[in-house]
């Protein structure tokens, strides 16, 4: 069985975004033309401290560049126009720190209800 071998990287850019990392890699085809791979890599940590990465990859060829750029611009412009450029979710802020302490839940604030009351 023949194994698929990734072509040599010609150019590479890395964007680190919290637990996500994006890789933009230019590679060469067998015909010596170029194409782009965009890889999203997410780090997942298990309760025991071990971790794994989940990766998703897009292959983008030159014949699709113009349409892809146009659609990406339309989609990102729509988001900014509709919701603004400010990031709403706290966990996506650059200075966000996950709370290590978990709040204990107590029953003090609950009302005792009997089935006879219903």
N, C-alpha and C positions, 0 to 999 in steps of 0.2 A: 504494500500500500504506500503510495507516494505521500510524503508529508508536504504540507503547504508551508513554504518559507517566506517570511516577510521580506520585502525588498529593502535594500539599503536606504537609510535616511539621508536625504540630501540637505535638508534644512529642518530645524526643529525649534518650536517655541513652547514654553510651559507657563500655564496660568494656575496658580495655587489659590483656591477659594475655600477656606475652611477645611472641612473633611473631604472636599472634592478637589480634584486636580484635572485640568484639561490639557491635553497634549495636541499640538498642531504640528503634524509631521509631513513634510514633502518627501515623496518616495518616487522611485523610477520604475516604470513598467518594463517588461521584457523587450518592448520595441523602443526603449530609451526615451519615452515621453514621461511627463510628470503628472502625479495626482496627489491629492491631499487626503490624509486620514485625520479625523478629529476623534480623540479618545477621551471619554469621561471616566475617571477612576474615583470610586468612593471607598473610603476606609470604614469598615464596620468593626467595632470592638465588642467582644463577647464578655460575659460576666466574669469569666476567669482571667481576663486581661489579655487573652490572645486576640488576634485580629485577622481579618482577611480583606481583600480588595475585590470589589465588583467593577467590572469594566464593560463599557459599551462603546462601540466603534462605528463611525460613519466613514465611508469611502466616498470622496467627492472628485469627480473627473472634470477636466477642463470644459467639456461641452456643457456642463451644468453650472459652471461658476456664475455666469451672469444672472440666471434665474434664481440660483440659491442666494446670492447677495441681495437681489431685489426682494425676495420673499423674507429674508432675515431682517432687512431694513424695515419693511412694512410691518412685520410682526413686532419688532422692538419699538418702533415709533408709535404703534397703536398702544402698547403697554404704557409707555411714558406719557402719552397724551391722555389716556384714560385714568391712570393711577398716579402719575407723577414719577419723578426720578427717586424720591425718597424710599428707602427700604422699610417696609412696614413691620415685618417679622423681626422681633428682637434677636432671635437666634442667628439671623443672617447679618447682624451688625458685626463689624470688625472687632469691637471690644467686648463681645458677648462672652461670658464665662458661665458654664453650666454649674448650677448650684449642686454641691456635693451632698449637702444635708437635705434629707427628705423630711418634709413636715409630717409630724405624727398626727393622725386623725383621732379625735376623741369623740365620745358620744355625749359630752356635756351640753352641746348646743342643740341636740335633737330633742324633739317633744315625744314623750311617751304616749303612744296611741294604742288604745285597746280596740279589739274587734267589735266590742259592744258599742263603741262610739261611732262606728261607721254605719 
